[in-house]
Amino acid sequence: MAKKKDTPVTPVISAAPEPWPAYAQPGKEPIRIRDVKVIMTAPDGIRLVIVKVETTEPGLYGIGCATFTQRPLAVVTAIEEYLKPFVIGRDVHDIEDFYQAAFVSSYWRSGPVLNNALSGVDMALWDIKGKIANLPVYQLLGGKTRKAAPVYVHASGMDFAEVEDDVQRYLDQGFKYIRCQVAVPGSSTYGVGKKAKGKASNRTSHLDPAQQPWDPDAYVRIVPKLFDHIRSRFGEEIQLLHDIHERVAPMQAINLARDLDQFKLFFLEDPFAPEDNGYFPLLRQHSSTPIAMGELYVNVHEYLPLIQERLIDFIRVHISDIGGLTRAWKLAALCEFFGVRTAWHGPGDASPVAHAANVALDLACFNFGIQESYLFPERTKEVFPGCPEIRDGMIWANEAPGLGIDIDEKAAAKYPFPTAQLNGAWPAIRTADGTVIKP
């Protein structure tokens, strides 16, 4: 029998790879930090601090968030007088080395001023690295684990009926996770602001310097009644959240958590002040409601024990307040091994740049839980082209390289910092006898 000839194999030629950007060619001299600028702006009346890191490569820069809205000028000084001379001339790729060296350069470490200053440069370097790689930052963190990140919104009202109307409005818009807050009559209540008819308010009563006395006893009585009302109207098909905002004594918070168990909240936020972390084991013994904690944490020693001992269910830090994207990425990885999910702080005093960093983490982290949302007003979108988009109850990355967001410096200059009473500080909340309440 004649031997069958072998069929020649046609080689498969893949498509030509995308060309490297000019500044990313192999063997090229390192790209270095040429300048660091601080941009201060308040398009929605909230004081935002943005860091712009410029490089030796023309046109290549990155932006990061350093917003500590109650003490922004202290952060600006820390960046301009200390971090800027520290980083000029460094290789833009050495993010970890920058962070570690800058972190110890002040000898005394942590605190919101230093951490926010570090965050501004840290996020900007991640933005630059993504642009050099021509990839969104979430791809540098391992790629997507979901298509978009579900968000929660803030429903509130002066009474139960107003809260109910607000919840319905958000449900009609496709949101499924809703935080509910109600006013305590005659009391300065967190998370309840005046709203224009048919419109949500991004403002809350804590921004009003004319405060009424705070009544914690009335508050812990009214909140379970609110959730009884909301569950009776909407059933168990929606996810409900609530923020105590650490405004009651620890034992009151524990009793309130126990009273809310029956309403199956998605989470209960900030039951204690950071100074009262020691109460978490007792809370676990008396309530099964999931706990979100971390908005006021700035030091690893505040949150590490709670994660290791599984005393919280969601980590809710403000990522610029713990040092930026590098620190938050490590924190998320730690939390995954202890079954703690992420719920990064995401109000209006996290700039759109911080929200873009949040989204990068939300997409890349397997242990994502939920993302707090902020509906960016038009003036904010004008200043920050590329704001993450919220639709279908989720926040979506725009897929642009880096963090996918920019800042229009001319537009930013149109909205200088307001010179409000107390210079933007958090106004003191007091009980009827004058005692200051945290926070």
Secondary structure, 3 states (H helix, E strand, C coil): CCCCCCCCCCCCCCCCCCCCCHHHCCCCCCCEEEEEEEEEECCCCCCEEEEEEEECCCCCEEEEECCCCCCHHHHHHHHHHHHHHHHCCCECCCHHHHHHHHHHHCCCCCCHHHHHHHHHHHHHHHHHHHHHHCCEHHHHCCCCCCCCEEEEEEEEECCHHHHHHHHHHHHHCCCCEEEEEECCCCCCCCCCCCCCCCCCCCCCHHHCCCCCCCCHHHHHHHHHHHHHHHHHHHCCCCEEEEECCCCCCHHHHHHHHHHHHHHCCCEEECCCCHHHHHHHHHHHHHCCCCEEECCCCCCHHHHHHHHHCCCCCEECCCHHHHCCHHHHHHHHHHHHCCCCEECCCCCCCCCHHHHHHHHHHHHHCCCECCEECCCCCHHHHHHCCCCCEEECCEEECCCCCECCCCCCHHHHHCCCCCCCHHHHCCCCEECCCCCEECC
